[in-house]
Amino acid sequence: MPRASGERVLRLEPGQDSCIFAGHYDPSFTLDLCCKDLGLIAALSQATQTPAPMTVQAQDRFEATRAAFGGDQAELLVCKLIEDASGVDLRVQGDWPKHWED
């Protein structure tokens, strides 16, 4: 069965956590695509008058990330934006492979 992009919203794919720990940001799904999807969800929630405060917050963070790094960049750079704002480095020592290069 083909995987839907919606799966990525619900959980990290295998290897994504290791990408963040190593400072690798999986380029397989762009910020443009992420923002498009979040925009569709926000529009649906408005059209159905369904509150979606977490969608609004996520959309805000991803739009800020796209403004900072560019829409063609990796969606996981949202973690880098948070790292930069907080001054907290998420790097963890270890051999963290770039799973998209397998």
C-alpha positions as CSV (number, residue, x, y, z in Angstrom):
1,M,0.0,0.0,0.0
2,P,1.4,3.4,-0.9
3,R,2.3,5.7,2.0
4,A,0.3,8.9,2.3
5,S,2.0,12.2,3.1
6,G,-0.4,12.5,6.1
7,E,1.6,9.8,7.9
8,R,4.4,12.3,8.3
9,V,2.2,14.7,10.2
10,L,1.3,12.1,12.8
11,R,4.7,10.6,13.6
12,L,8.4,10.7,12.7
13,E,9.5,8.3,10.0
14,P,12.2,5.9,10.9
15,G,15.5,7.7,11.0
16,Q,14.1,11.2,11.2
17,D,14.9,11.5,14.9
18,S,18.4,10.6,14.2
19,C,18.6,13.2,11.5
20,I,17.8,15.9,14.0
21,F,20.2,14.5,16.5
22,A,23.0,14.7,14.0
23,G,22.0,18.1,12.5
24,H,20.8,16.5,9.3
25,Y,17.5,17.7,8.0
26,D,15.8,15.1,5.7
27,P,15.2,16.9,2.4
28,S,12.6,14.6,1.1
29,F,9.6,16.8,2.1
30,T,9.9,20.5,1.6
31,L,8.7,23.4,3.7
32,D,6.6,24.6,0.7
33,L,4.7,21.3,0.7
34,C,4.3,21.3,4.5
35,C,2.9,24.9,4.4
36,K,0.6,24.0,1.6
37,D,-0.8,21.0,3.5
38,L,-1.2,23.1,6.7
39,G,-2.9,25.8,4.7
40,L,-5.4,23.3,3.4
41,I,-6.1,22.0,6.9
42,A,-6.6,25.6,8.2
43,A,-8.9,26.4,5.3
44,L,-11.0,23.3,6.0
45,S,-11.2,24.1,9.7
46,Q,-12.4,27.7,8.9
47,A,-14.9,26.4,6.3
48,T,-16.4,24.0,8.8
49,Q,-16.1,26.4,11.7
50,T,-14.0,23.9,13.6
51,P,-11.4,25.3,16.0
52,A,-8.0,24.0,15.2
53,P,-5.6,25.9,17.5
54,M,-2.7,23.5,17.1
55,T,-3.0,23.7,13.3
56,V,-2.7,27.5,13.6
57,Q,0.4,27.2,15.8
58,A,2.0,24.6,13.5
59,Q,1.2,26.7,10.5
60,D,2.8,29.8,12.2
61,R,6.0,27.8,13.0
62,F,6.3,26.3,9.5
63,E,5.7,29.7,7.8
64,A,8.4,31.3,10.0
65,T,10.7,28.4,9.1
66,R,10.0,28.8,5.4
67,A,10.7,32.6,5.7
68,A,14.0,31.9,7.4
69,F,15.3,29.0,5.3
70,G,13.4,29.0,2.0
71,G,10.5,26.9,0.8
72,D,12.6,24.4,-1.0
73,Q,14.3,23.4,2.2
74,A,13.6,20.4,4.4
75,E,10.5,20.4,6.7
76,L,12.5,19.3,9.7
77,L,14.3,22.7,9.7
78,V,11.4,23.7,11.9
79,C,13.5,22.0,14.7
80,K,16.5,24.2,13.7
81,L,14.4,27.3,14.0
82,I,13.3,26.3,17.5
83,E,16.9,25.4,18.4
84,D,18.1,28.8,17.3
85,A,15.4,30.7,19.2
86,S,15.9,28.7,22.4
87,G,19.7,28.4,22.3
88,V,19.3,24.7,22.9
89,D,21.3,22.3,20.7
90,L,19.6,18.9,20.0
91,R,22.8,17.2,18.8
92,V,23.5,13.8,20.4
93,Q,26.7,12.0,19.9
94,G,26.5,8.8,17.8
95,D,26.6,7.5,14.3
96,W,23.5,9.0,12.8
97,P,23.1,7.9,9.1
98,K,21.3,10.0,6.5
99,H,18.6,7.5,5.8
100,W,17.6,9.1,2.6
101,E,21.0,8.3,1.1
102,D,20.6,4.5,1.7
